[in-house]
Amino acid sequence: MNPTPLRRIALAALLPGLTSPAGPRVVRLQFGGPDAVVTNTDSKGRPVVIVHGDEILDLAAAPSGPLWAVGRLQSAEAVPAVIRPVRHGDGPAPYSFAARLRTDLSAIEAVALWPTGVFTAGRCTAMPGSDLVIAGRLGPDGAAQWPTARSEKTRTALLRLAANAGRLLWVVPGAPNQSEIAGLACTPDGRRIFWTGSTLGRGIGAYVVQADASTGKSIPFEGTGEWAIGLHPDSKTLSMPGQVLAF
């Protein structure tokens, strides 16, 4: 028995129309590599083994067909040999990745990689033209590579990846006091994106940001503020006036 089994990422879908007496056909695409095993020591000098594996963090389906997956790889060698990944920045593993899959899940068509010192992907949303918007955290190398994404108030960042995975259309910082972007979506027409997430500091409310999908720049909500925030303290239904504020 192999004490260190190979961990692989798997994507699966039930394809309509492809059925057998046993039921729908399941198509699987797998890529990934061996887990990275790191041994550290605790305060008493005892060894502590930490295992880091490849993982998929989010999926998004473009209206035009392709499926996108974002996540983390411990090695660029985990990308299938038939795909030549596009590297958006230099640096050692691990890597964040974005992979575009054919509509019927019969092949992986493109892969983009970022060293986590540049950018760490977390969430994604696909645009009508198959571009991908990815939210995550900006690394120190990314701050040097993309001055437009630097901010003294947050390490979160968003980028728009072209449909061929070969070009970044924009990179912008997340909103102030955000420690993580946990939700990301776009409008059906692809003109605006929205995001929200965890915040830093006590007493700071979670808010929703809307932005122009063509530039990544935030757009004020109606009223006097830039973001929308729900902070109503009681248990009334959220349809009551005054429960969603802007600031």
N, C-alpha and C positions, 0 to 999 in steps of 0.2 A: 504494500500500500504506500502510495506516495504521500509523505507527510506534508508537502507543500503543494496542494492541488492548484492547477492553473485556473485563475478566475477570468472569465470572459464576459464582456457586455453582450447582451442579447436583445434584439428588437423583434417583436413578433406581431402579426396581424392576421385576422381571419379575412380571407379574400372572398367577396361575394361571387357567386357563380362557379367557383371552383370547389365542387363538393364531391364526396365519395360516399359509399354506403356507411362509412364510419363517421361522416360529418364534414364540416368545412375543412378545406385545406389550410394548414398553418405554414406560413413562410417565415423562416428565421434567417436573420443576418447577424453574424457574430464577428466581433473583432475585440482585441484586447490582448493583454500579455500577462506575464507572471506578476504576482503581487510584489510590491516593494516592502522588504522587511528591514526595519531599523531598530537597532538595539541601543537603548539609552540606560542610564543609571538613575535610581532615585536618590533621595537625600541620605539614605543609609548605605549607598553604594551597591544596592542590589540591581541586577539587570532587569530592564523593562523592555519587552518586545512589542513594537507597534507595527501593525500591518496596514499598508496603504494599497487599496485596490483601484482598478479602473471603475468609473461609474458614469451613468447617464443621469443628469439633473433635471432636464426639462425637454419636452417635445412640443412642436408646433407644426400645424398643417397649413400650407399656403393655399389660398383659394384656387390658384392655378394648378395645383396638383402636388408638388413636391412636399415631402415631410422632412423637417429639420430636427436634429437632436443636438443638444449641447451637454457637455460634461467635462470629465477629467480623465487623462491618460497618464500613466506613470512612465511611458516611453513612447517616442515617435515610432518605434519599431512595431507598435501595436496596430498601426494603420495598415489595412490590407495592401499587399505589394502592388496590386493593380492600380492603386490610387496614389498619385503624387501630391502630398499635402501642400497647401500654400501656407507659408510661415509669415505671420504678422509680428515680427520682432524676434530677436535673438536671445538665447538664454538656455540654461539647463532644464531638464525635466523636474517636476511634472508639468504637463501641458493642459491648458483648457482647449477644448475642441468644439467645432461646429461641423456637423456632417449632414450633407443633403442626400436624401434617399429618393430613388425613383418611386413614382406614385404607387406602383404595384409591389413595392418592396423587393424587387428582383435584383437590385444593385445599389451600391453606394456610389454616387456620382461625383462628389467633391468633398474635401475635408480642409478646414482651416484650423491652424494651430497658433496658440499664444502661450509662451512660457508664463507660468503663474507669477513670475516677477514682473511681467508686463501687464497681464490682465487675467482675472479669474472669473470665468463665466458662471452665472447662476440661473437666470431665467431668460426666456426668449419668446418672441412673437413674430409670426411670419406675415409679410405684407402681400397685397394683391399681386404684385409683380414678381413674387418669390424672393425679394430681398428679405433679410432677417435682421431684426433689432434684438440685441443681446444686452442684458443688464448684469452687472457684477461689481467687482472691486478692482480698483486701479492699483497696480504695483508700483514700486519706486522706479523701475525701468520704463514703465508705461507713462509715468508722469514726465519723464525726460523726453520720451519719444513723441508724446501728444500734449503739447502745452495747453491746447484748448480744453483738455479734460482735467487739468489741475484745479484743485480747490483747497483752501485752508479749512473749510467747514465740513468736508466729507471726503471719504475715500471711495465712495460708490461712483460708478460711471456707466454710461450706456454708449453703444456703438451700433452703427448700421452697416451690415455686411452685404455686399452686392450678391446677386443670385448665383453668380459663378464662384463665390467664395474667394475671389482674387483681389477684391478692392474694398477698402473702407470708405464709405461716403461721408461719415462724420463720427466724431467721438466727443462726448460732452460729459461734464460731471453730473452726478446725481444731485438731489436737493440737500440743502443744509441740514446738518444734524442726523442724516440718515446713516445708519451703520450697515444696513443691508436692504437691497431691493427684493421684496418677496412676491410682488405681483406686477405683471406687465401685460398690456393688451393694446390693440390698435382698433380703430374704427373700421367698419366694412369697406369704406372707400379708400382707406389707407392714408388719409390726410393727417390724422392725429394719432398720437400714442398717449397712453396713460400708465403711470406707475405709482406704487406705494411700497412701504416697507417699514422695517424696524427703525426706531429712533434712539439717539444717544441722550442720556440725561433724564433725570426725574422731572415730571411735570411737562414734558414735551409731548404734544399730541401727535398721533400718526395722521398723515395727510395724503391726499391724492394730487399728483402733478399731471397736467396735460401739456403736451408739447407738439410742435409742428414736426411731422414725420420727415419732411424734406430737409430740415436743418438740425433737429434735436433741441431747438430753443423752446423754453417754456412759454406758455400762452396764459395770461391771466384769465381766471374765471370771471363771470359777471360780478360786479361789485368793486370793492377797492383793493382786493388782495390778489396775490399771485397763485395761491394754492387753495384747495377746498379741504375743509377739515370737519369731521363729525365729532363733537365733544359734548353732546347733550347729556346731562348727568342722570336723568331719570329713565324710566322704563317705557315711556310712550313710544308708539310706533314711529318709525323713521319717516313717515309721510307727513308728520306734523310740521307746520311752518316754523322756521328758526332753528331746526335741528342740524342742518348742514350749513356751515358758515364759511366765509372766505376771509383770508387775512394775508 
